[in-house]
Amino acid sequence: MKLYASLLLIASLQVVSTQSVTCNLEPEYATPVMADGWESRLIVNGLSRPRSILFDTEGALLVVEQRTGIRHLRLADGNGTCLSVQEETNLLNHGLALSNDGRTLYASTADVVYAWDYDPARPSLGNERRTVINGMDSGGHTSRTLLMSQRQPGILVVSRGSDGNVDIETADVISGRSQIKAFDLNNLTADSDPYGYASQGRLLGWGLRNSVGVAEEPMEGGIYSVENSVDEIERDGVDIHQDNPGEEMNYHGFLNASTEDQGGNYGYPYCFALWDTAVPNNDGLSVGNQFSVEQSTTSNDTSCREDRIAPRLTFQAHMAPLDIIFLPNGTEAFISFHGSWDRSAPVGYKVSSIDFISGSPVAAGDSRTATTDIMSNPDLSACPGNCFRPVSLAMDTKGRMFMSSDATNEIWVLAKASAGTSTGGGGVSTGTGAGTGTAASPSESGNAAVRRECQAGLLPALFWAVWTLF
């Protein structure tokens, strides 16, 4: 996920007619299972490990392709779930954000957050690249997730993970790792030095091993993150890693003047959230309680519960949550679970929802049933090699949810079925149970490898552009 210094703008655009084109993309794996009332469609394949996705102010979908660039997908809406690629231009690493006016694009490398002037109408990037935050270089977890606040314009939230599975140095807050911070970009001028991540910014939380997904709840403005917890864990010499520790959803307060519920330590690298309570020497621990892998004077269950912040919700170990987004009315959050590698029976590999009310999850903190599966793989024994692996989520103005799958180089669209909406066309999966998909045609080379499909009815048509920043 390294960003090369040069900026190459490929000006030529391919234009493909949207007329009389059918949606016939099929996954090369078993058709996903949809919850009742939901449908999905594969709309693009042949990408290069797509990660973050984000809509701009013109309704175009920006897609970060790992080590390749940012693709710009301009949508010509046909109302429903069928999109196609019409136009192709090439725009980094994981992180991606836009300024509140949509005229500045931010993208991250493992070390730096850069900014470019951005014209969504053309579309084009300015030639000048500006560094706004630096000092984040480390090994281990190198995704630097970016979130631009909609409630507090100009405040950029940046999540930085740990330098490995168990990064002991993060027990000291001055390390600047395993933290989520907020930076006021309104204070930067053309002559300003960039912010230093470790020493500057507003600390929203630390002791956060790898919080790849970060979101702002739209009604109250609270900041939530989803955490990927440790692997290969033992407690008192007993291997408990199959079902512990749990993955987490954490709360970090607001970005206004209030500092309530903010800046605290969430446990890592010594304290973790319990999922399976059948652990050695469990003295009253329940789901979501912070626990220690050993009982010593410096780290023990009591100090973890009393001195560290417990998650708002805990999920099955190793499901690997990578993104979280909200419905505009704040009644549901959606989480992409990328899927496990450190478990004998695979888990995750799905998109799930969580009910919210008044800015908080409805489920209690010790719930094991807080999530509802929206889109999942029918046979987890085929994972990870032969199933979709969701990474990033984005929602358009019509409430349709777009999902990137890096392992299969695809983008899917998910939508709640409505009366009179057709479910015809290739690659459609509805909430009627499992099935097996027909193999897609072999992918082509280069940009032509991205399939372009469309049908009036379910999904909008799609214009396409790609920028390469490497």
Secondary structure, 3 states (H helix, E strand, C coil): CCCCCCCECCCCCEECCCCCCCCCCCCCCCCCEECCCEEEEEEECCCCCEEEEEECCCCCEEEEECCCEEEEEEEECCCCCCCCECEECECCCCCEEECCCCCEEEEECCCCEEEEEEECCCCEECCCCEEEEECCCCCCCCCEEEEECCCCCCEEEEEECCCCCCCHHHHCHHHCCCEEEEEEHHHCCCCCCCEECCCCCEEEEECCCCCCEEEECCCCCCEEEEECCCCCCEECCEECCCCCCCEEEEECCCCCCCCCCCCCECCCCCEEECCCCCCCCCCCCCCCCEEECCCCCCCCHHHHHHHCCCCCEEECCCCCEEEEEECCCCCEEEEEECCCCCCCCCCCCEEEEEEEECCEECCCCCCCCCEEEEEECCCHHHCCCCCCCEEEEEECCCCCEEEEECCCCEEEEEEECCCCCCCCCCCEEECCCCCCCCCCCCCCCHHHHCCCCCCCCCCCEEEEEEEECC
